[in-house]
Amino acid sequence: MDIASFQALGSPAGQALLSETSGLDVSEDALLATASRLRERHDPALVSAALTQVRLRERARAKFGDDARRMYFTQAGLEQSTRACVASHRARRFADRLPGARVLELGCGIGADLIARARKGLTGEGVELDPLTAEVAKANIHALGLDGLASVRVGDATKENPDGFPALFADPGRRTARGRVFDPRSYEPPLDDVLDLARRVPTACVKVAPGIPHEVVPDGAEAEWVSLGGDVKEAALWLGALSGDVGRRATLLSSDLDPQMWTLTPQGHDDPDVRPWGRYLYEPDGAVIRAHLVGEVADQVGGGLADPHIAYVTSDELRPTPFASAYEVEDVLPFSVKRLRAELRRRGTGVLTVKKRGSAVDVDRLRRDLGFAGRRAARGAPGLTLVVTRVGRDPVALLTHPVPRP
């Protein structure tokens, strides 16, 4: 999709075609048949652009909910965009601490963060290097009725002058043609360059990859890791007035729609006790692990670590916490495929879930070796969660049941 074809979607003919194609079956065969039919009456380039939006809007519903039906996307822009609920969470901090502030955004993509801040009353100016992506962001701002609060222009973030803006938000590119980029020096632009720009304004937020090394976090900044429904989505560095005094934080959002939120910060429990396996195993949320806050979870549940280097917490007490999933331990065995196969057969296990941490075991191969690959469980057969890990150099297997969350 080129800029001219995309801009044509804003014409009366383009809008009529989008309305006509709304709600279509997005399967490949159905779209091919629809394209052939529509090209008899419409410009082929316009048909292609419209059907691209139909397909992307359907995929975007997972990130943007009902807004996706009115928004515009590119494939790369959708993949790299911030989920609406995460952008809203981040925008809330801007609005609470800098009400009404004008924010310069470098690398605005399709505009998800601009939109979230605008909806909380903050004006914003987005800069985007790719001309097509910038056009898409403009279209999204217009489609959602936010023209008076946000604007977008084409520009190179490294050449921007942020002077005069009270706040800056930056989202450097972390994906190339070869895939995701994990080294902050390989961001586009590099993280050091972005931080140099951020230091020229009173306060800033920089979106980074969840795997960012802690030693890269600037002094005085707060690093926040955000997970959604147990899946770590992203991290952000808060600087200046937007930073707290906690250094690092794990934030958990329950779901995309009207999410509940929990946040965990350091409480001085960095080195949990090491102890034998207890009655319960707690698996901390990924954001908790990334933020190095496993010790805080261990303190909450009255437990410790079976191995000091593996983020599984064990305790004899069941203390529900939003920051970890709990499993009741039925048995702890030395890891042996032969022994596990015999034990699972003896128990009549029908559904097996396998989890691992600190182990090089291939989960798919283990399921095959245990006889559960492609197997259909008999009705009523009991389920079990097998946890493969180690204590020191000794591999172990825990037979567990998940404890329902309250």
C-alpha positions in Angstrom: 0.0 0.0 0.0 1.5 3.3 -1.1 0.6 6.8 0.3 -1.5 7.7 -2.7 -3.7 4.6 -2.4 -4.0 5.1 1.3 -4.9 8.8 1.0 -7.6 7.8 -1.6 -9.4 5.9 1.2 -10.2 9.3 2.7 -12.1 10.4 -0.4 -15.9 9.9 -0.7 -15.3 6.9 -2.9 -12.8 5.4 -0.5 -15.1 5.9 2.5 -18.0 4.3 0.6 -15.8 1.3 -0.3 -14.7 0.9 3.3 -18.3 1.0 4.4 -19.2 -1.6 1.8 -16.4 -3.9 2.9 -16.9 -3.6 6.6 -17.7 -6.8 8.3 -16.6 -9.0 5.4 -15.2 -12.5 5.9 -11.4 -12.0 6.2 -10.4 -15.5 5.2 -8.0 -15.5 2.3 -10.3 -17.2 -0.2 -13.2 -14.9 0.7 -11.1 -11.8 0.3 -9.8 -12.9 -3.1 -13.4 -13.5 -4.3 -14.4 -10.1 -2.9 -11.5 -8.4 -4.5 -12.4 -9.8 -8.0 -16.0 -8.7 -7.6 -15.1 -5.2 -6.4 -12.5 -4.5 -9.1 -15.3 -4.7 -11.7 -16.7 -1.4 -10.2 -13.7 0.3 -8.4 -10.1 1.2 -9.0 -8.0 -1.9 -8.3 -5.5 0.1 -6.1 -8.4 1.5 -4.0 -9.9 -2.0 -3.6 -6.5 -3.4 -2.5 -6.1 -0.6 0.0 -9.6 -1.1 1.4 -9.3 -4.8 1.8 -5.9 -4.4 3.5 -7.7 -2.3 6.1 -10.5 -4.9 6.4 -8.0 -7.6 7.2 -5.9 -5.4 9.5 -8.9 -4.0 11.4 -10.0 -7.5 12.2 -6.6 -8.3 13.6 -6.4 -5.0 15.5 -9.5 -5.7 17.5 -7.3 -7.6 20.0 -5.3 -4.5 20.7 -7.8 -1.7 20.1 -11.2 -3.2 20.8 -14.1 -1.4 19.1 -11.9 1.5 18.0 -10.3 -0.8 15.5 -13.3 -0.6 13.2 -12.6 3.1 12.7 -8.8 3.1 12.7 -6.3 2.6 10.0 -3.2 0.4 10.0 -0.1 -0.9 8.2 1.0 -4.4 9.0 4.2 -3.2 10.6 2.5 -0.3 12.4 -0.1 -2.7 14.0 2.6 -5.2 15.1 4.7 -2.5 16.8 1.8 -0.4 18.2 1.1 -0.2 21.9 -2.1 -1.9 23.0 -4.8 0.5 23.9 -5.1 -0.5 27.6 -1.3 -0.2 28.0 -1.2 3.2 26.3 -4.0 4.3 28.5 -2.2 3.2 31.6 0.9 5.1 30.5 -1.1 8.2 29.6 -2.7 8.3 33.0 0.7 9.0 34.6 1.3 11.9 32.2 -2.2 13.3 32.9 -1.9 12.9 36.7 1.5 14.5 37.0 1.5 16.9 34.0 -2.2 17.8 33.5 -2.8 19.6 30.2 0.9 19.4 29.2 2.1 19.5 25.6 4.1 16.3 24.8 6.5 15.8 21.9 6.4 12.2 20.7 9.3 10.8 18.7 8.5 7.7 16.7 4.7 8.0 17.1 3.9 5.0 14.8 0.2 4.8 14.0 -0.6 7.0 16.9 -1.7 4.7 19.8 0.1 6.7 22.5 -0.8 10.1 21.0 -4.5 9.0 21.0 -4.3 7.7 24.6 -2.8 11.0 25.9 -5.2 13.1 23.9 -8.2 11.3 25.4 -6.8 12.3 28.8 -6.6 16.0 27.8 -2.9 16.3 26.8 -2.0 18.0 23.6 0.7 16.2 21.5 2.8 16.5 18.5 4.0 13.3 16.9 7.1 12.9 14.7 7.3 9.8 12.5 10.1 8.9 10.0 8.1 6.8 7.7 5.7 9.0 5.5 3.0 6.3 5.1 2.9 5.5 8.8 2.6 9.2 9.5 -0.4 9.4 7.2 -2.0 6.5 9.0 -1.4 8.2 12.4 -3.0 11.4 11.0 -6.0 9.4 9.8 -6.4 7.7 13.2 -6.4 11.1 15.0 -9.1 12.4 12.6 -11.2 9.2 12.7 -11.3 9.3 16.5 -12.2 13.0 16.7 -8.9 14.2 18.3 -7.7 16.7 15.6 -7.6 19.6 18.1 -5.4 17.7 20.6 -2.9 15.8 18.5 -1.0 16.3 15.2 1.6 14.3 13.3 4.4 15.3 10.9 7.2 13.5 9.1 10.6 13.9 10.6 13.8 12.3 11.9 13.8 12.0 15.7 17.5 12.4 15.9 17.2 15.9 14.3 14.4 17.1 16.5 14.7 20.0 18.8 12.7 19.3 21.9 13.4 22.6 23.6 10.2 24.3 24.7 8.3 21.1 25.3 7.5 20.3 28.9 7.6 16.6 28.2 8.8 14.0 25.7 7.7 10.5 24.9 9.9 8.3 22.6 9.3 4.9 21.1 12.5 4.0 19.2 12.2 1.2 16.7 13.0 -2.3 18.0 12.3 -4.4 14.9 14.2 -4.7 11.6 13.7 -6.9 8.5 15.6 -9.6 10.5 13.2 -9.5 13.4 13.2 -8.0 16.9 16.2 -6.0 18.2 17.2 -6.6 21.8 20.4 -4.6 22.1 19.5 -1.0 23.1 22.5 0.2 21.0 20.7 -1.2 17.9 17.4 0.6 18.5 16.4 3.0 15.8 17.5 5.6 16.9 19.9 4.1 19.5 18.7 4.3 23.1 21.7 6.5 24.1 20.7 9.1 21.4 17.1 9.0 22.6 18.1 9.6 26.2 20.3 12.5 25.2 17.2 14.1 23.7 15.1 13.3 26.7 17.6 15.0 29.0 16.9 18.3 27.2 13.3 18.4 28.5 12.1 18.6 32.1 10.5 15.1 32.0 10.2 12.2 29.6 9.2 8.6 29.1 11.0 6.2 26.7 9.4 2.9 25.7 12.0 0.0 25.6 12.0 -3.7 25.2 11.1 -5.8 28.2 14.5 -7.5 28.1 16.4 -4.2 28.7 19.4 -4.9 31.0 19.0 -3.2 34.4 22.5 -1.7 34.1 21.3 0.3 31.1 18.6 2.2 33.1 19.9 5.7 33.7 20.5 6.9 37.3 17.4 8.5 38.7 15.1 6.9 36.3 12.3 4.5 37.1 12.0 1.4 35.0 8.5 -0.1 34.7 7.6 -3.5 33.3 4.0 -4.0 32.2 2.2 -7.3 31.7 -1.3 -8.0 30.4 -3.1 -11.1 31.5 0.3 -12.6 32.6 2.1 -11.8 29.4 4.9 -9.2 29.6 4.2 -6.6 26.9 6.7 -3.8 27.3 8.9 -1.7 29.5 9.3 2.0 29.9 11.8 4.4 31.4 10.4 7.3 33.3 12.6 10.3 33.8 12.4 13.7 35.6 9.1 14.6 37.1 7.5 11.5 35.7 9.8 9.2 37.6 9.0 8.0 41.1 11.5 7.3 43.8 11.2 3.5 43.6 13.7 2.8 40.8 11.8 -0.1 39.4 8.2 -1.3 39.2 6.1 -4.2 37.9 2.6 -3.3 36.8 0.0 -6.0 36.0 -3.1 -5.3 33.9 -5.8 -8.0 34.0 -7.3 -7.7 30.5 -7.8 -5.4 27.5 -11.3 -4.3 28.4 -11.7 -2.3 31.7 -8.6 -3.9 33.2 -7.8 -4.1 36.9 -4.3 -2.9 37.8 -1.8 -4.0 40.4 1.6 -2.6 40.9 4.6 -3.8 42.9 7.7 -1.9 43.9 10.8 -2.7 45.9 10.3 -3.3 49.7 13.8 -4.4 50.6 13.4 -8.1 49.9 16.0 -8.6 47.1 17.5 -11.8 48.6 14.8 -14.3 49.5 15.6 -17.2 51.8 16.5 -20.5 50.2 14.5 -23.4 51.5 13.2 -26.9 50.6 10.1 -27.4 48.5 6.9 -26.6 50.4 3.3 -27.4 49.8 2.8 -24.7 47.3 4.8 -23.4 44.3 4.3 -19.8 43.2 5.2 -18.7 39.7 5.8 -14.9 39.7 4.4 -12.8 36.8 6.9 -12.1 34.1 6.9 -8.4 34.9 7.8 -9.2 38.5 10.7 -11.3 37.4 11.9 -8.7 34.9 11.7 -6.0 37.6 13.8 -8.2 40.0 10.9 -8.2 42.5 10.7 -11.9 43.2 11.8 -11.3 46.7 8.8 -9.1 47.3 6.5 -12.0 46.2 8.3 -14.4 48.4 7.8 -12.1 51.4 4.0 -11.8 50.5 3.5 -15.6 50.5 5.8 -16.4 53.4 8.1 -18.4 51.2 11.5 -18.6 49.7 13.4 -20.0 46.7 14.2 -23.7 46.2 17.2 -22.5 44.1 18.6 -19.0 44.5 18.9 -18.5 40.7 15.5 -19.7 39.6 12.3 -17.6 40.0 10.1 -20.2 41.5 8.9 -19.4 45.0 7.8 -22.1 47.4 5.9 -21.9 50.7 3.8 -24.1 53.0 1.1 -21.4 53.1 -1.5 -20.5 50.5 -1.6 -16.7 50.3 -3.3 -15.5 47.2 -1.5 -12.7 45.4 -2.1 -11.0 42.0 1.7 -11.1 41.4 2.1 -14.9 41.1 0.2 -18.0 40.1 -0.1 -20.7 42.8 0.2 -24.5 42.4 -0.3 -27.1 45.0 2.6 -29.6 45.0 1.6 -33.2 45.1 5.0 -34.7 44.6 8.6 -33.8 43.9 10.7 -36.3 41.9 14.2 -36.5 40.5 13.7 -35.8 36.8 13.5 -39.1 34.8 11.4 -39.5 31.7 10.9 -43.2 32.4 9.8 -42.6 36.0 7.6 -39.7 35.1 5.9 -41.8 32.3 5.2 -44.6 34.8 3.9 -42.2 37.5 1.6 -40.3 35.1 0.2 -43.7 33.9 -0.3 -44.8 37.5 -2.3 -41.6 38.2 -4.4 -42.0 35.1 -3.5 -38.4 34.0 -5.5 -37.3 31.0 -4.5 -33.7 30.5 -0.9 -32.7 31.0 0.4 -29.1 31.1 4.2 -28.8 31.1 6.0 -25.7 32.5 9.8 -25.3 32.9 12.3 -22.8 34.3 16.0 -23.3 34.6 15.9 -26.4 32.5 17.1 -27.2 28.9 14.3 -29.7 28.4 12.4 -29.4 25.1 8.7 -29.3 26.2 7.3 -30.6 23.0 9.7 -33.5 22.9 9.0 -34.2 26.6 5.3 -34.4 25.9 5.9 -36.9 23.1 8.3 -39.0 25.3 5.7 -39.0 28.0 3.0 -40.2 25.6 0.9 -36.9 25.5 1.6 -35.5 22.1 -1.6 -35.5 20.1 -3.4 -37.5 22.7 -7.1 -37.0 23.4 -7.9 -37.4 27.1 -10.7 -39.6 28.2 -13.7 -37.7 29.5 -13.3 -37.1 33.2 -9.6 -38.0 33.3 -7.7 -35.9 35.8 -5.3 -33.1 34.7 -1.9 -32.3 36.1 0.7 -29.6 35.7 4.3 -30.9 35.4 6.9 -28.3 36.4 10.5 -29.1 35.3 13.2 -27.2 37.0 16.4 -27.8 39.0 17.9 -27.3 42.4 21.6 -26.6 42.1 22.7 -29.0 39.4 20.0 -31.6 40.1 17.0 -31.6 37.7 13.7 -32.1 39.4 10.0 -32.6 38.4 7.1 -31.3 40.4 3.6 -32.8 40.0 1.2 -30.0 40.8 -2.3 -28.7 40.4 -3.1 -25.0 39.8 -4.9 -23.2 42.6 -7.8 -21.1 41.2 -7.4 -17.4 41.8 -9.9 -15.9 44.2 
